[in-house]
Amino acid sequence: MLKVYNTLTRKKEEFVPQEPGKVGMYVCGVTPYNYPHIGNARPFVTWDVIKRYLKHRGFEVKHIQNFTDMDDKIIKAANSEKVSWQVITDRYIDGYFKAIDALNVQRADIYPKVTEHIDDIISMVQKIIDNGYAYVVDGDVYFSVEKFPQYGKLSGRKLEDMLAGARVEVDTRKHNPMDFALWKSAKPDEPYWESPWGKGRPGWHIECSTMSLKYLGETFDFHGGGSDLIFPHHENEIAQSQCCCGDFHSFAQYWLHNGFITIDNEKMSKSLNNFITVPDILKQYPGEVVRFFILRTHYRSPLDFSEDRIKEAQAGLMRLKNAYDLGSELLGREGTTEKHTNLSDIAQSAMNDFYEAMDDDFNTALAIGYMFTLSKEINVYANNVINKGAEYDAVHFARLMDVYGKMADVIGIFEGSLEMPADASSEGISTAEIEALISERAEAKKNKNWARADEIRDDLKAKGIVLEDSAAGTKWKKA
């Protein structure tokens, strides 16, 4: 039984889909005015695993993720470069897809953009006005928070407390300082669209409500994003969506939010110069290592990014991959016995443990722990067969490897290269040069030229490259 932690109810709940066998999920995407950073990457990797697991368990998943391609930051970037806003958004949307591809993130079914849904947004704003929950002032449209009695239910905040302590921009035209914009009147030299209230553009929150309702219907299963979106973005989404639909129980039923990422125990901040983009990380580490680093911590827990921790993740992933390679090598052999039924028992027990972990609010950290347990079983058995002449049970070992492969598919690993990027090599040595030396070393060992083999190993170590030998071959990593 799958249980998820629902931010809306502040407890773990059994997941019951709106439609049996089907899941609808909406995940807030990026504002493409810069390259995605490691904080952006966490929710996308998290939701990718959630989707993979749900599909693995037999659900048909519809995944929607937006691009906020009209925003103050985009306009500012365009003006700074003296280019159109489309140039900025096209560049960074392309950068986003390159980043998530490197992280083994499967594509969403639909990537709607704000600027492609202006008519839908205008229609939704008008409906909220008609339902009595919004008002027009000088071409701006504001949502009236006081008319929605459940305002604050997601974040747990009370309106009176927010009013007492909030730093809200003074606007005497608002009925309440906490009222938020559904439509913003055009300012000079800004992009705009025609509307019943004059020239303008959408407010931030209305876009996600419009696009999720359009593609998933008035009531769907999951809505997710980072914890920083709980208030005001997701709080406002609930308010405007339910007031549009006329049903205070409509819209998303389960709200999942991932924890923050810090860097060396400090919150990411441009002012602290510790704001790391995914392209910059990928210059130092393979994307699969970054993905594995993210998933070794439960998605709701804080995650600290540091060189030591990502190197730990790299070493751990390499251990799992070496077991996979060793087991795959053994699979190519012909079996001589079918007596080792305990291998199938081990596989079934490991799969049950893996499911139990993932059913507990998608606990990837614990699930990966069971992968390590299974990898040890693979290593022991494969080494006994390959190096000690033990009888080989192809049938039952295949079941063990099948389970290991299914676990890897859910976690999203063993899908890309674990070789270090060329830019990450030390002392100016390139990836091609490292691979050439490894090949030369293998030939030297074959010819029993141990002195030359040791010399190559020591030279690479001096350049910051560590070799790891196994029955499946030689791997290398940055020290």
N, C-alpha and C positions, 0 to 999 in steps of 0.2 A: 504493500500500500504506500503510494507516494504521498509524503507530507511536505508542505512548503511553508516557510515563514512569511506570513502576510503582514506587510507593514500596516495595512489598514486596520487589522484586528489585533496586531502586536502579539501574535501567537502562531504556532505551527498548526496548520489545518490539513486535513485530508484533501487532496486535489480531486475535484469532481468536475470534469469538463462540461461546458455548456451543451455540447453535442457529443454523444458517445463516439469514441474513436478519433475525434478531431480536436485540435488545439489551435486557437488563434492567439498570437502574441504580437505586441507592439513594443518596440524598443526605441527610445529617443536617440537620435543620431547626432552627428556633429554639425557645427556651424563652420563651413569650409572657408575660413579666412587665414588658416595656417595649417601646417602638417599636424596630424594627430599625435598626441603625446601619450606617455605610458598610462596616464590616468584615463584617457579615452579608450585605450586598448583593453582595459580590464573588463568593462561591461560587455564589450563585443566578444571577447573570448569566453566570458562567463555564459552569455546567452547562446553562444555557439555550442557549448557543451550541453546546455539544457536542451537545445533543439536536437542535438545528436542523440541524447539519451531518450528523449520522448519518442523519436523516430525508431530507435532501437527497440523500444518497448511496444512498438506497433501503432503509434499514433500517426495520423496524417496532420502535419504541422503547416500552418500558414504564418509566415514570418514577415512582418512589415517594419521597416526602419527608415526614418525620414532623413532628409537633408534640409537644414534651415539655411536656404540659399539666399535669404534677404534679411539683413541684420545690420545694426549700427557698426559693428566691427568690420563687416564686409565693405560697407560704404567707405569707412575710414581707410581701409587698406587700398581700395580702388583709387580714392582721391590722392593718397600718398604716392602711388605709383603712376598716377595720371592715366589710368586705364579704366575700362568699363567693369562693372561689378561681375559681369559674366566671365571675364578673363580670370578674375580672382577665384570664383567658385569652380570653374572648369579645372583650373590648375590643382586646387586642393582636393576636389572630389577624386581626381585621378590619383593624387597622392594617397588618399584614404584607401582606395581599392588596392593599390600596390602594397600598402602596409598590411591590410588584413589578409591578403593573399599570402604574404610571407609568414603570417601567424596561423596559417591553416584554418582561417575562419571561412566557413561556407557562406555563399552569398544568400542574402535575404530574398524572399520571393518578389518583393516590390520595394523600390527605393523612391518614394514620392518626394517631390520638391515643393516648397512653398509656392514658388512662382508659377508652377504648373497647376495650382489649385486655388487660384484667387477667386474664381467664381463660386467654388464650393465654400470657401471661407466667408465670402460676402453673404451667401445664402444662410449660413449657420448664424452669423452675427445678427442678421435680420430676424431670424426665428427667435433668438434669445431676447431681442428687443420686443418682438410681438408677444412673447410669453411674460413680459413684464419684469425681466431681470437685468435689463441694461438700458442706458439712456444716452442721448446724443448731446454733445456740447461743442459748438464751434467746429464741427467736422470730425471730432474725436468721439469714439464710442467706448463707454466704460461699463464694466460689469458691477452691479450693486451687491457687494458682499453681504450687507445686512439683510437682504431679501432671501438669502440662502441659509436657512437655520443650521445646516450641518457644516458650515464653513469651518475648517480647522480639524476635521475628523481624521484626515490622513496624518498630519503632522502632530496631532495632539495639542495644538495651540488653541487658546480661547481668543476670540476677537477682541474682547475688552483688554486682555493682557497685551496683545499685539499693538493695540492703539496706544497703550500707556508707555510701552518701551520701544516702539518702532521709530526708526529714522526714515521717515517717508517724505519724499519731496513735496513741499507745500504747493498745492494746486487748489485754489479756492473754488474752482469750477466743479470739483468732485463733491458728490454727496457725502462721501466718507473718505478719509485719507487712504484707507486700504483698498479702495476700488481700483481695479486694474484695467488697462486698455485692451479692448478687443480689436479696435481699428484706430490707427494713428493718422491724423491729418498730415498732408505733405509739407515738408520744409523746403526752403529754396535749394535747388541743385541736388535734390535727392530723387531716386526713382519713385514712381508713383503709379497707381492704377485708379481708374474711375470707379466710383461707388455711389450709392444713393446718398451718402453723406458728404460727398465731395472727393477730391483727389487725395489719395493716401496709400497706406500699406498696412498689412496685418500686424497686430500685436504679437508678442512672442508665443503666448500660451495657446492661442486659438488654433494655430496650425496643426498641432498634434491631435487635438480633439477632432478637428475636421477630418484629417486623414485616417485616423484610427477608426472613426465611425463609418467612414466611406468604405474602407476595405475589409473591416471586420464585423460591422454591424453594431447595433446599439448596446449589445451585451456580449462581451468576449472574455477570454480567460486571463491572459497575463499582460501586464504592463510593467516595464522595467526601465532601469537606468541607474545612474550613480546616486548615492545618498544625498548629494548636494542638490538634487532635483526634487526632493520630497516637498520642500517649501522654497519658493512659492509655486514652482512650475507645475508639479503634479497636483498640488492642492487646488490650484486654479483650474487645471484641466477637469478635475472631478466636478467642481462647481459649475462651470459653464456647460459641460457635457450633459450633466443630469438635468440642468435647468432647460437645456435645449430639448432633450428627450421627454421631459415631463415626468421622469421617474427617478426618484432618489436612490434607487437600487440598481440602476442600469450602469453602463460603461464597464470598465475592467473589474473583474472579481478578485484577482490576486495581484498584489503589488509587491514586486521584489526589487530590492535595492542593494547594490554592492557597496562595500566599505571603501574608504579613502585609501589612496596610495601616498606614502611619505617617502622622502629621499634622505637617507642617513638620519632617520628619526625626526626630520623636519618636514612640515607640510610643503608640498610643491608650490613654488611661487616664482614668478618672473623676476620680482624684485630681489630674491635671494640667488638668482641665477642657477636654480636647480630644477629647471623645467625641461625635462628630457623628451625629445620627440622620438617617435618610433623609428624614423629613418636613421637618426643618430645611433640608437641602440643597435640597429641592424648592421651598422658598420663594424660593430664589435662582437656581436653574437648572432648565431643563426636564429631565424624567427621561431623555430620550434622550441629552442631553449627559452626564449622570452615567454612563449605560451606556457611552457611547463613551469616556469618560475611563478607565473600568475596562478596557475591551478593547484600548486602545492599548498596554498592557503585557502581556507573556506571563503567563499565569495563575500560573505557578510563581515568578515574580520578585517581589521586594518592590515595593510600590506606595506612593509618597508622595503624600498628598493636600495640595494647597495651592491657594490662589486662582489663582496664576499658571498652574499646570498644568491646572486645570479650564477656565480661560479659553482656554488653548491648544487644549484638546480641543474647546471650543465653536467656536472659529474654524475648526478643521480640519473639523469636522462640517458647518459651514455651507458650506465650499467644496465638499464632496462633494454636499450637498443642492442647491446652486446649479447644479452640473453636471447633476444629475438633473432639476431643473426645466427647465433650458434644453433638454436632450435630449428631455424629454417634450413641450415646446412644438413642437419640430421634428417629432416623430413624427406630429403632427396634419396635416402637409402631405402633398400628393400628390407622389410621386416622379417624376422626369423622366428618370432613367437608372438602369442597373444595372451600371455600369462600375467602381464602387469596391469591388472584391472584397477589397482590402486591409483594409477595415473588418471583414470577417468573419475575416480572418487575425489581425488585432489582437485581436478578441474571443476567438478560440480560444486564442491564446497567453496572454492575461490569465487566462482560466479555468483553463488548465493550471497557471500560476504560483500562482494562488489555491488550487487543490487541493493543490499540493505543499506550500504553507505550512500549510494546515490538516491535512494528513496527517502533518506533523511535530509531533506532540503538540499539535495544535490551536493553532498559532501565530497567534493573531489579530492580533498586532502586525505581523507580516510580511504577512499577508493584507490588512490595511487599507492597507498601503503599496502593494500592487498595485491597490487601489481608487483611490488617488490618481493612480497612473499612468494608469489608464483614464479617470479624470475629465478629465485634461488632453487626452486624445484626443477626448473628447466636446466639450469646450469649443472646441478648435481647429476641428473640423469644423463644429459648429453655428454658430459665429460666421462662418466662411467662407460658409456657405449663407445665413444670416439677414442678415448685414451687408455681404457682399462679392459676393453674387450668384452664388456657385459652384453648379454643378449638384448636385441633391439625389438621392441614391440611397436611397430609402425602404427597400428590401429589406435591404441590407447594414447600413445604420445601425440598423435595427430589431434585427438580431442583436447589434450592439454594445450597445444599450440593454438587451436581454434578459439578457445576461451581467452587466451592471452591476446590474440589478435582482435577479438571483439572488444575487450577492455581498451586496447589501444585506439580502436576506431571511435569509441565514445569520448575518450580523453582528447583525441585528435593528434596523436603522435605517430612516429614512424612513417610520416607522409612526405617529409622533405629531407634535404641534406643536413647533416649535423656538422659538416665541415665549417671551419671558421672562415668568415669572409676574408678576402685578400687584404682588405684594409686593416684587419685585426692582427695580421702577422707581425711578429716582433723583429726588431733589428733589420727591417727592410726586406726580409725574406718573404716571397710570395707563396700563395697556396700551391701554384704549379711547381715551384722549386721544392716545397716540402714533399709533395706527392712523388716527385722524381727521386728524391733521396730515400723515401720509404721503399720505393721499388728497387732502388740499388741495394738497400739494406737487405731486402727479402732475397735478392739474388745472391748476396754475399753469404747469408745464412745457409742458403741452399747448397752453396759450394763449400760450406764449412769454413768460410773466411771470417771467423769470429772477431778477429781484431778490427777488420773494416766495419763490421756490423756495429760493434761497440763504439767505434769512432764516430760513425754517423749519428748514433743515438746521443752521444755526449755532445757533439757539435750542435745538434738541434736543441738539446736541453739548454745549452749556453745561450741560444737565441730566443729562449722563452717558449720552446715547443716541447711538450711532453708526449712520449709515445706510450701506447697501451697495447700490448700483445694479447691476443686470444686465439682460440682455435678457428675463429671466423676471420682472422686477419689482424692487421695493425691499424688502430685508430690514433688520431692525434688531437691534442687540445692545447690551448694557450695556458701557460703556467700562471 
